[in-house]
Amino acid sequence: MLMNIATSHSSPRGPSLPWRSGARVLASSRTLSRDVQIGFLLDARLIQNADEAQGVEGGCGWGRSSRNERITTLCKARGLPFLFLEDPYFRSWGLSNQAYSTPAVGVMIDANQPAYDCSGAGSAAEQLMVARIADRGDLPKTDLRNLIVEARLSKYNLPSNETRPVRRTDRFRLGIIDQVKHDRSLLYGGGDDGAVVAMAKYAIDRALGESAELVFRTHPDVAAGKGHSLLNPILPRMCAAYGVGITTSTGSSATVFLDEIDEVLTITSGAGFEALIRGIPVTCFGAPFYAGFGLTTDLACSEDAIAALRRRATDRPQSSDEILRRLDILISVALEDMTLWWDPVKRERCDALQALRRLAWWAAAERFDNKPILIYGAGGWKRAAVQTMAAHPGASVSFSMRLRPRSLKGSRNNLIWGAFGKDIAGGKGSISVEDGFIRSVGLGAALVSPASLVFDPIGLYYDASRPSQIETIIESGVGLTDKIVDRAATLRERIVRSAIEKYNVDDGSRPVTDGKVHLVIGQVVDDQSVLMGSALARPGDQLVRVVRTLHPKAKIAYRAHPDVVAGLRNGDRTSLHADIQSPGGSLSSWLTTAERIHVATSLAGFEALLREVPVSTYGMPFYAGWGLTQDSFSCPRRTRRPTLDEMVAAALILYPRYRSIKSGLRCEVEDILDEIEAIRAGVLASPSRLNRFTAPFLKILAGVGKRSGLRF
């Protein structure tokens, strides 16, 4: 699939590139030459065929791969630069190549050799670290260390509800970090067989001499079956020979593992860097990039590793301030000076702080447990959106053609489109799925995929007969922190200013009226929100008659639902009892003319609240009954009196999930607003325009599905 990537290059802090913008650069493999993200970050046109080498300005390749040799030889002969590429130390949400994991948020580059290679004169990263530590000048201010610690970031940011290693005693805990056997960071970082034996003996001596408890963490790739362990079975066998017990942790994320550890033992693992950042003592038996600067205990055995430690040798820091200074230098060099970052959602260059904030948001994003996910009732045209917003790295997701299951199984997460699952025997085990409140640019009935969905394990926002998750959030106030509510206030201001709506459909027409009107909102009459929302009157001409009775002197305008106007759904296109008919135009434009808006259960009432237009409800939508609207009914469950911005926080931040229109990745509501504005400005292609080719075929399938009770 072609990637829609920003073509303008901003200049966030990062390494400078050794070639001109758009230069032709040799890549060491066909896969690398086709990596659009890497080509964008390197600001180069990557080519793989050496026969096309005329006019190239450099080369690049992954780490110490044998595939680099041909390109490095050519570059050396021509006096051209070669960049060694590596994954950044904080990479992604999920393992590489794991189902539903995100792309890497950057690439580390080095013109000398990979940062993990301790041989020779050392990497450019190492040389810069040595120089910075020797220079007593002021350091650039960075919030990276605090962000990494507070957001509990790690390289892969595995789902946070993985198994936590159980602490059975108060004994000092030594965490032993496993690595993937034959990994190049071991081969070039001093991780030979001697280092393995030395680390095992050291751990056993500590266990016997200090009664330390040994905890062995399996590498995630080994646990996932994607590699072989370096330390297993050597370490367990040696421990058994000396009668030393060892606890194995295979499922926990790095951050959860480090929560339980008092000291880390490693050969060259990047997890040691993460431990240092969190203030945990680290002992190294190789020469990873962070060793040798007085922050670690270094017990390397190999000649290359010992030579590297001598190159880096500095006096041990004598104060906590000096420890933090050196640690910040390592962080700054590794993450700012030697790494090119990008935001996979926005598909544009960014700085380290923005990239790590994106990782932090993904790592903290709401997710289901690890049971398989089975989705019912979702048509084929919106399955990609449901899948992205429901899944997390490593999840198992499948779809059923049925609208709902005959029975619910507790061994899986049962996601059911609409509120149908709540009436199944044992319906408490179902999760209802529906469109969110800032849905798309284009109509759902026109088969435009949703950019937001809600996943409700309690009820569903339009079902007034029972509680829902959004009702629970508003009633309890849980999650409605000052920070979230302030964010909601900014969000609401932007929505109003930019005229953002649920469907963001506008034919360009504008209301023609010489004064304020009472605006009555029509709906799709057989929509579930009408059938389940306790509507007093049919939301069309019948509702207009009710409003006419209550406001006999008012000038009444009637606005039909866009799906009805488009002929896609059932409802009243006009009202005989209204003074003004709304043939089109955006809802935002009509709300500017409204003295008051009247709804049965329509979301238009919520959009009016955002713009502080008085709202009268004739049903029980999720935003009614809280004291913010004039209501025909009351709901005894709704006793709290939230502010408008608390309502916005619940409805637009805490309740829904979002999927980027541009990249197809999980994202935040502000990203969706950015994309809607970009579509309006013509910078980003509209999904409704792209959909016009496939929509006719999808509509045929949808029609067949509606008649058969199945979803295709």
C-alpha positions in Angstrom: 0.0 0.0 0.0 1.4 3.4 -0.9 2.1 5.6 2.1 0.8 9.1 2.4 3.9 10.8 3.8 4.5 14.5 4.4 6.9 15.8 1.8 8.1 18.8 3.7 11.1 18.3 6.0 11.0 20.1 9.3 14.2 20.4 11.2 13.8 18.7 14.6 16.9 18.2 16.6 18.8 15.2 15.4 21.9 14.0 13.4 22.8 15.8 10.2 22.8 13.7 7.1 26.0 13.4 5.0 24.3 13.9 1.6 22.1 16.4 -0.2 18.3 16.3 0.2 16.8 13.7 -2.2 20.2 12.2 -3.0 20.5 8.7 -4.5 21.8 6.4 -1.8 22.7 2.7 -2.1 20.8 0.4 0.3 22.3 -2.9 1.3 19.1 -5.0 0.6 16.1 -4.9 -1.6 13.8 -4.7 1.5 15.7 -1.7 2.8 15.5 0.0 -0.6 11.7 -0.3 -0.5 11.3 1.0 3.1 9.5 4.3 2.5 9.8 5.3 6.1 13.6 4.9 6.2 14.0 6.7 2.8 11.9 9.6 4.2 14.0 9.8 7.4 17.3 9.7 5.5 15.9 12.2 3.0 17.2 10.0 0.2 16.1 8.0 -2.8 17.2 4.5 -1.8 18.3 2.1 -4.6 19.5 -1.5 -4.3 21.1 -2.3 -7.6 24.8 -1.5 -7.6 24.6 -1.2 -11.4 22.7 2.0 -10.8 25.5 3.3 -8.5 26.6 6.1 -10.8 25.8 9.4 -9.1 25.1 7.9 -5.7 26.1 10.0 -2.7 26.4 7.3 -0.1 25.2 4.0 1.3 23.3 2.6 4.2 22.6 -0.8 5.8 21.4 -2.4 9.0 24.0 -2.8 11.7 26.8 -5.3 11.0 24.8 -7.3 8.5 27.0 -9.2 6.0 24.9 -7.6 3.3 26.6 -4.3 4.0 30.1 -5.5 2.9 29.5 -4.9 -0.8 28.2 -1.4 -0.2 30.8 -0.4 2.4 33.5 -1.5 0.1 32.1 0.6 -2.8 31.6 3.6 -0.6 35.2 3.4 0.8 36.6 3.1 -2.7 34.7 6.2 -3.8 35.2 8.2 -0.6 31.4 8.2 0.1 29.7 8.1 3.5 28.0 5.0 4.8 25.4 5.1 7.5 25.0 2.1 9.9 21.3 1.9 10.8 19.8 0.4 14.0 16.4 0.4 15.8 16.1 3.2 18.4 16.4 2.3 22.0 12.7 3.1 22.4 11.2 1.5 19.4 7.5 0.7 19.2 4.3 -0.5 20.8 4.8 -4.3 20.5 7.5 -6.5 19.1 8.7 -6.1 15.5 6.6 -8.2 13.2 4.1 -8.9 16.0 0.5 -8.8 15.0 -1.0 -5.3 15.5 2.3 -3.8 16.7 3.1 -0.3 15.5 6.0 0.7 13.2 9.2 1.8 14.7 9.2 5.5 15.7 12.7 6.2 14.4 16.1 4.9 13.3 19.5 5.3 14.9 22.3 6.2 12.5 26.1 6.2 12.9 28.7 7.0 10.4 31.5 5.0 12.2 29.9 1.8 13.3 26.8 0.7 15.2 26.6 1.9 18.7 26.6 -1.6 20.0 30.0 -2.3 18.3 32.8 -1.8 20.9 35.6 -2.7 18.5 38.1 -0.4 16.8 38.0 3.3 17.5 34.4 3.1 18.6 31.1 4.5 17.2 30.4 8.2 16.6 27.9 7.9 19.5 30.6 6.7 21.9 33.0 9.5 20.8 30.3 12.1 21.3 29.5 10.8 24.8 33.1 10.8 25.8 33.5 14.4 24.6 30.3 15.6 26.3 31.2 14.1 29.7 34.7 15.6 29.5 33.2 19.0 28.7 31.9 20.7 31.9 29.6 23.1 30.0 25.9 23.4 30.4 23.8 20.7 28.9 20.7 21.4 26.7 17.6 21.0 28.9 15.6 17.8 28.1 12.5 16.3 29.6 13.3 12.9 28.1 14.5 11.1 31.3 11.4 12.2 33.2 9.1 11.2 30.4 10.7 7.7 30.1 10.4 7.1 33.8 6.9 8.6 34.3 5.5 6.9 31.2 7.3 3.6 32.0 8.7 3.3 28.5 10.8 0.5 27.2 12.0 -0.6 23.8 8.9 -2.6 22.8 6.4 -1.3 25.4 4.5 -4.6 25.7 1.0 -4.6 27.0 0.9 -3.5 30.6 -1.3 -6.2 32.1 1.2 -9.0 31.4 2.1 -11.4 34.3 4.0 -9.7 37.1 6.8 -11.7 38.7 5.6 -12.6 42.2 7.9 -11.3 45.0 7.8 -14.1 47.5 10.4 -12.7 50.0 12.0 -9.5 51.0 15.4 -10.8 49.8 17.6 -8.6 47.5 16.6 -9.4 43.9 19.1 -9.7 41.1 17.5 -9.4 37.7 19.4 -11.4 35.0 18.6 -10.2 31.5 18.5 -12.8 28.8 19.3 -11.9 25.2 18.8 -13.6 21.8 21.7 -15.9 21.0 23.9 -14.8 18.2 22.5 -11.3 18.3 25.0 -8.8 16.8 25.0 -6.7 19.9 26.5 -9.7 21.6 28.9 -10.6 18.9 30.3 -7.1 18.6 29.7 -6.0 22.2 32.0 -8.4 24.0 29.3 -11.0 24.7 31.3 -14.2 24.2 31.0 -17.5 26.0 33.3 -16.2 28.7 30.9 -13.4 29.5 28.0 -15.8 29.8 29.9 -18.0 32.3 31.3 -15.0 34.2 27.8 -13.5 34.7 26.4 -16.9 35.8 29.2 -17.4 38.3 28.8 -13.8 39.6 25.0 -14.3 40.1 25.5 -17.6 41.9 28.2 -16.1 44.2 25.8 -13.3 45.1 23.0 -15.7 45.8 25.2 -17.9 48.0 27.1 -15.1 49.7 24.3 -12.5 50.1 21.2 -14.7 49.9 20.2 -12.7 46.9 17.2 -14.0 44.9 17.8 -14.6 41.2 15.2 -13.6 38.7 15.8 -14.5 35.1 14.0 -12.5 32.4 13.5 -14.3 29.1 13.9 -12.0 26.0 10.5 -11.1 24.5 11.6 -12.5 21.1 12.6 -15.8 22.7 9.3 -16.0 24.6 7.5 -15.3 21.2 9.4 -18.1 19.5 11.4 -15.8 17.3 14.9 -16.5 18.6 17.0 -18.8 20.8 18.0 -17.9 24.4 21.6 -17.0 25.2 21.4 -18.0 28.9 18.9 -20.9 28.9 19.8 -23.7 29.7 23.3 -22.7 30.8 22.2 -20.5 33.7 19.5 -22.8 35.1 21.9 -25.8 35.0 24.7 -23.9 36.7 22.3 -22.7 39.4 21.0 -26.2 39.9 24.6 -27.5 40.3 25.2 -25.1 43.1 21.8 -25.6 44.7 20.7 -22.0 43.9 17.0 -21.4 43.0 16.1 -19.1 40.2 12.7 -17.6 39.2 12.0 -17.2 35.5 9.9 -14.3 34.2 8.6 -14.9 30.6 5.5 -12.8 30.3 6.1 -9.5 32.0 7.0 -6.3 30.2 10.4 -4.8 30.9 8.9 -2.1 33.1 6.9 -4.5 35.2 10.0 -6.7 35.5 12.2 -3.8 36.6 9.6 -2.9 39.3 10.5 -6.0 41.1 14.3 -5.8 40.7 17.0 -4.3 43.0 19.9 -4.7 40.6 20.3 -5.7 37.0 22.9 -8.1 35.5 23.4 -8.0 31.7 26.0 -8.6 29.0 25.0 -5.9 26.4 21.1 -5.7 26.7 19.4 -2.3 26.1 17.3 -3.2 29.1 20.3 -2.2 31.2 20.0 1.3 29.8 16.3 1.3 30.8 17.3 0.2 34.3 19.9 3.0 34.6 17.3 5.6 33.6 15.1 4.3 36.4 18.0 4.5 38.9 18.6 0.8 39.2 22.2 -0.4 39.6 23.5 -2.2 36.6 26.5 -4.6 36.3 27.7 -5.3 32.7 29.7 -8.3 31.5 30.2 -6.8 28.0 30.6 -3.3 26.7 27.2 -1.9 25.7 27.2 1.7 24.7 26.2 2.9 28.2 29.0 1.0 30.0 32.4 2.5 31.0 31.2 6.0 32.0 31.1 5.5 35.7 27.4 4.7 35.8 27.7 0.9 35.7 29.8 -1.8 37.4 31.9 -3.2 34.5 33.2 -6.8 34.6 33.8 -7.4 30.9 36.1 -10.3 29.8 36.7 -9.9 26.1 39.7 -7.9 24.7 37.5 -5.6 22.6 35.2 -4.9 25.5 38.1 -4.1 27.9 39.6 -1.8 25.3 36.3 0.0 24.9 35.9 0.5 28.6 39.4 2.0 28.7 38.5 4.5 25.9 35.5 5.6 27.9 37.2 5.6 31.2 36.3 8.4 33.5 36.4 9.0 37.2 33.3 7.6 39.1 30.8 10.4 39.7 31.1 11.7 43.2 27.6 13.1 43.6 24.0 12.4 42.6 24.0 15.5 40.4 27.0 14.2 38.4 25.3 10.8 38.0 22.2 12.5 36.5 24.4 14.8 34.4 26.2 11.8 32.8 23.0 9.9 32.4 21.3 12.8 30.7 24.3 13.0 28.3 23.9 9.4 27.4 20.2 9.9 26.9 20.7 13.1 24.8 23.4 11.6 22.6 21.5 8.3 22.0 18.1 9.7 21.6 18.6 13.2 20.2 22.0 13.4 18.5 22.1 10.0 16.9 18.5 9.1 16.1 16.1 10.3 13.4 12.5 10.2 14.8 9.2 10.2 13.1 5.6 10.1 14.2 4.0 7.1 12.5 0.5 8.5 12.9 1.2 11.9 11.3 3.9 10.3 9.0 6.3 13.2 9.4 9.6 13.9 11.0 9.6 14.9 14.7 11.8 15.2 17.7 12.5 12.6 20.3 10.1 14.1 22.8 7.1 13.9 20.3 8.1 10.3 19.3 8.3 9.2 22.9 5.1 10.9 23.8 3.4 8.9 21.0 4.9 5.7 22.4 3.8 6.7 25.9 0.2 7.2 24.7 0.1 3.9 22.9 1.6 2.1 25.9 -1.1 3.5 28.2 -4.0 3.2 25.7 -7.1 1.3 26.8 -7.1 -2.3 25.7 -8.8 -5.6 26.3 -7.3 -8.5 28.1 -5.3 -11.3 26.3 -8.3 -13.5 25.5 -9.1 -13.9 21.8 -11.3 -11.2 20.3 -14.3 -12.3 18.2 -16.3 -9.5 16.5 -19.9 -9.9 15.4 -22.1 -7.7 13.1 -19.3 -5.6 11.5 -19.6 -5.1 7.8 -16.6 -5.7 5.7 -16.1 -2.0 4.9 -15.5 -1.1 8.5 -13.7 -4.2 9.7 -10.3 -2.7 9.4 -11.3 0.2 11.6 -12.9 -2.1 14.2 -9.8 -4.4 14.1 -7.3 -1.6 14.7 -9.2 0.0 17.5 -10.0 -3.3 19.2 -6.6 -5.0 18.9 -3.3 -4.6 20.8 0.1 -6.0 20.0 -0.1 -9.8 20.0 -3.9 -9.9 20.0 -5.9 -12.6 18.2 -8.8 -11.0 16.3 -11.4 -12.7 14.1 -14.8 -11.8 12.6 -18.1 -13.7 12.5 -20.6 -13.1 9.7 -23.4 -13.4 12.3 -25.0 -10.3 13.8 -24.6 -11.7 17.2 -23.7 -15.1 18.9 -26.2 -17.6 20.0 -24.4 -17.7 23.4 -21.5 -15.9 25.0 -18.2 -17.7 25.9 -16.1 -16.4 28.7 -13.0 -17.7 27.0 -13.0 -14.8 24.6 -13.8 -11.1 24.2 -17.2 -11.0 22.4 -17.5 -7.7 20.5 -21.0 -7.1 19.1 -22.0 -4.3 16.8 -24.8 -2.3 18.5 -26.6 -3.2 21.7 -27.8 -6.6 20.6 -25.5 -8.6 22.8 -26.9 -7.3 26.1 -30.1 -9.4 25.6 -28.3 -12.7 25.1 -28.2 -15.0 28.1 -25.1 -14.1 30.1 -25.0 -10.8 28.1 -22.7 -9.3 30.7 -19.8 -11.0 28.8 -20.4 -8.9 25.7 -18.8 -5.6 24.6 -21.0 -3.4 22.5 -19.4 -1.5 19.6 -20.7 1.6 17.9 -19.6 4.7 16.0 -18.0 7.5 18.1 -19.1 11.1 18.2 -16.5 12.5 15.8 -16.9 9.7 13.3 -15.6 10.5 9.8 -15.4 12.8 6.8 -18.4 11.3 5.0 -21.5 9.4 5.9 -21.6 6.0 7.5 -24.5 5.0 5.2 -22.2 5.9 2.3 -19.8 3.2 3.7 -17.1 5.6 4.9 -15.1 3.8 7.5 -15.3 5.2 11.0 -12.4 7.1 12.6 -13.8 6.6 16.1 -15.6 3.8 17.8 -16.8 3.1 21.4 -16.4 -0.3 23.0 -18.8 -0.5 25.9 -18.8 -3.5 28.3 -21.7 -2.1 30.4 -24.4 -1.0 27.9 -24.3 1.5 25.1 -24.6 5.2 25.1 -27.9 5.4 23.3 -29.6 2.6 25.3 -31.5 4.6 28.0 -32.9 1.4 29.6 -29.7 0.5 31.3 -26.4 2.1 32.4 -23.5 2.5 30.0 -19.8 3.1 30.4 -20.1 6.8 29.5 -22.9 7.2 32.0 -20.7 5.5 34.6 -17.8 7.8 33.9 -19.9 10.9 34.2 -21.8 9.8 37.3 -18.7 8.6 39.1 -16.3 11.3 37.9 -13.5 8.6 37.7 -10.9 9.8 35.2 -12.2 13.3 35.0 -9.0 14.9 36.4 -8.2 18.6 36.1 -5.6 17.8 33.4 -8.2 15.9 31.3 -10.9 18.5 31.8 -8.5 21.3 30.8 -7.7 19.3 27.7 -11.4 18.9 27.0 -11.9 22.7 27.3 -9.2 23.3 24.7 -10.6 20.5 22.5 -14.1 22.0 22.7 -12.8 25.5 21.7 -11.1 24.0 18.7 -14.1 22.0 17.6 -16.3 25.1 17.7 -13.6 27.2 15.9 -13.1 24.7 13.2 -16.8 23.6 12.9 -16.0 19.9 13.5 -19.0 17.6 13.5 -19.8 13.9 13.6 -19.8 13.4 9.8 -18.2 16.6 8.6 -20.3 16.8 5.5 -21.0 20.2 4.0 -22.5 20.9 0.6 -21.7 24.6 0.9 -25.2 25.9 1.3 -26.0 28.1 4.2 -29.2 28.9 6.2 -31.3 31.8 4.8 -33.2 33.3 7.7 -33.7 36.8 9.0 -33.5 35.9 12.7 -33.0 33.2 15.3 -34.9 29.9 14.9 -35.9 26.9 16.9 -34.1 24.1 15.1 -35.7 20.7 15.1 -33.4 17.8 14.2 -34.7 14.9 12.2 -33.2 11.4 12.6 -33.2 8.0 10.9 -36.5 6.7 12.3 -35.5 3.1 12.6 -32.1 3.9 14.1 -31.3 2.0 17.3 -30.7 5.4 19.1 -34.3 6.3 18.4 -35.8 2.8 19.2 -33.8 2.5 22.4 -33.6 6.1 23.5 -37.1 6.5 24.9 -38.1 9.1 22.3 -41.3 10.9 23.1 -42.1 11.6 19.4 -40.9 10.3 16.1 -37.9 12.6 15.2 -39.3 14.2 12.1 -42.5 16.0 11.3 -44.1 14.5 14.5 -41.4 16.1 16.7 -41.9 19.4 14.8 -45.6 19.3 15.8 -44.7 18.8 19.5 -42.3 21.8 19.4 -45.0 23.9 17.6 -47.4 23.1 20.5 -44.8 24.1 23.1 -43.6 27.2 21.2 -46.5 28.4 19.1 -44.9 31.8 18.2 -41.4 30.4 17.4 -39.9 30.3 13.9 -39.2 26.6 13.5 -36.6 25.2 11.1 -36.4 21.5 10.4 -33.2 19.8 9.5 -33.4 16.2 8.2 -30.7 13.7 8.9 -27.9 13.7 6.2 -28.4 9.9 5.5 -32.1 10.6 4.9 -31.4 13.6 2.7 -29.0 11.4 0.7 -31.7 8.8 0.3 -29.7 6.2 2.2 -31.9 5.7 5.3 -35.5 6.1 6.3 -36.9 9.3 7.8 -38.7 12.6 7.1 -36.9 14.6 4.5 -39.2 17.6 5.1 -41.8 18.8 7.6 -45.2 20.3 6.7 -45.3 22.1 10.1 -41.9 23.8 9.9 -41.4 27.4 8.7 -38.0 26.7 7.2 -36.7 23.5 5.6 -33.0 22.7 5.7 -32.1 21.3 2.3 -28.4 21.0 3.2 -25.5 22.8 4.8 -23.4 21.8 7.8 -25.0 21.4 11.2 -22.5 24.0 12.5 -23.9 26.6 10.1 -27.4 25.9 11.3 -26.4 26.1 14.9 -25.2 29.7 14.5 -28.8 30.6 13.7 -30.4 28.6 16.5 -32.1 30.2 19.5 -32.7 26.7 20.8 -32.3 23.2 19.3 -34.9 20.4 19.8 -33.9 16.7 19.5 -35.3 13.3 20.4 -32.0 11.5 20.9 -29.8 13.0 18.2 -26.1 13.6 18.7 -26.8 17.1 17.3 -27.9 18.0 20.8 -24.4 17.3 22.1 -22.9 19.3 19.3 -25.2 22.2 20.2 -24.0 21.9 23.8 -20.4 22.2 22.6 -21.4 25.6 21.1 -23.5 26.5 24.2 -26.8 26.5 22.3 -29.7 25.7 24.6 -31.0 22.1 24.0 -34.4 20.5 24.6 -34.5 16.7 24.6 -37.6 14.5 24.0 -35.9 11.3 24.7 -32.9 10.3 26.9 -29.6 10.7 25.0 -26.4 10.2 27.0 -26.0 13.9 27.5 -29.5 14.5 29.0 -30.5 14.3 32.6 -27.3 15.9 33.9 -28.6 19.5 34.3 -27.1 20.7 31.0 -30.3 20.3 28.9 -34.0 20.9 29.2 -35.5 17.4 29.3 -38.9 15.8 28.9 -37.8 12.8 31.0 -35.5 12.3 34.0 -33.2 9.4 34.7 -32.8 8.5 38.4 -29.4 7.0 37.7 -28.0 10.4 36.7 -27.6 12.4 39.9 -24.2 14.1 39.4 -24.1 17.7 37.9 -21.0 17.7 35.6 -19.6 20.7 33.9 -19.9 21.0 30.2 -16.1 20.3 29.8 -16.4 17.2 32.0 -19.1 16.0 29.7 -16.8 16.7 26.7 -13.9 14.9 28.4 -16.1 11.8 29.0 -17.6 11.8 25.5 -14.6 12.7 23.3 -11.5 11.6 25.4 -12.3 8.8 27.8 -15.1 6.9 26.1 -14.1 6.4 22.4 -11.1 5.1 20.6 -9.7 6.6 17.5 -8.1 5.4 14.3 -6.0 7.7 12.1 -7.6 8.4 8.7 -4.0 9.0 7.3 -2.1 6.0 8.7 -4.7 3.6 10.0 -3.1 3.5 13.5 -4.6 4.0 16.9 -4.4 7.7 17.7 -5.9 10.5 19.9 -8.8 12.8 19.2 -6.6 15.8 18.4 -5.0 13.7 15.6 -8.4 13.2 14.0 -9.1 17.0 14.2 -5.7 17.6 12.5 -6.7 15.2 9.7 -10.2 16.6 9.2 -8.6 20.1 8.9 -6.0 18.7 6.4 -8.8 17.1 4.3 -10.7 20.4 4.2 -7.5 22.2 3.2 -6.9 19.6 0.4 -3.7 18.4 1.9 -5.0 14.9 2.7 -7.3 12.9 0.4 -10.8 12.5 1.6 -11.9 8.9 2.5 -15.3 9.6 0.9 -13.6 10.4 -2.4 -11.5 7.3 -2.2 -14.5 5.3 -1.3 -16.6 6.1 -4.4 -15.0 3.3 -6.4 -15.7 0.5 -4.0 -18.9 1.8 -2.4 -21.3 0.4 -5.1 -20.0 -3.1 -4.6 -20.0 -2.8 -0.8 -23.6 -1.6 -0.8 -24.7 -4.7 -2.8 -23.0 -6.9 -0.1 -24.5 -4.8 2.6 -28.0 -5.2 1.1 -27.6 -8.9 0.9 -26.3 -9.0 4.4 -29.3 -7.0 5.7 -31.8 -9.4 4.1 -29.9 -12.5 5.3 -29.0 -11.4 8.7 -25.3 -11.8 8.0 -22.4 -9.4 7.6 -19.9 -9.7 4.7 
